[in-house]
Amino acid sequence: MNLPSYSKTKRAGSSRKLPKGAYVVEIRGARLEPNKNGGGSHISIAFDIVEGDYAGIYANLYRTNAKENKKWPLDGMYYLTVPSDGCGVYVWKNWNSFFSDLEDSNGGFVFKGEILSLAGKRIGGKFRIEQTEYKGVIYDHTRLAWTCVADDVRIGNTGKMPKDKLIERITSGYEADKRNVNPFTGRPDGDDFDSVQEETEEEIIF
């Protein structure tokens, strides 16, 4: 009996689900993009966890994605709004916190407005559970909500953590069997990715 051949590029992806909590992440690439609503801009940041039991979790999902036009997992993306005239106080707070945390996490680094200089830098991240709904199905995601200093994650001194962002129906009797999610990505078939190009298996750039 001749056994069928196999392909390493079509292996099953990791089924490990990232728990909410605090992690040290590394920026794999960043770019400035206009907001889809036509007003203002944001920095799209691709990152991966680089320390602890879940190190490389997004890179592994990217590598094992067999699609020809594969993209970096959406749960491994962080979107930082660029402040503009009339923006809310929280926008400035997020902006100031991100770059302060980034500089304090990378001794000697000073951000001078060059987006490409963000690649390779580490920062602490506080992750929460966020839920989305698509065609009546609830999907769970573990997403980066706030940043912090990387050393605070390492010593377990991250302080207040963000609250989960849950869809109300999930806590009021929404049928559990409809929560048919990918156990790793929290979305159907891993289709909802954001664009990143590949230079090598381990080096993601824009």
Summary of the structure (lengths in Angstrom):
residues: 206
radius of gyration: 18.2
end to end distance: 46.8
largest distance: 71.4
contacts: 538
relative contact order: 0.21
helix: 24%
strand: 30%
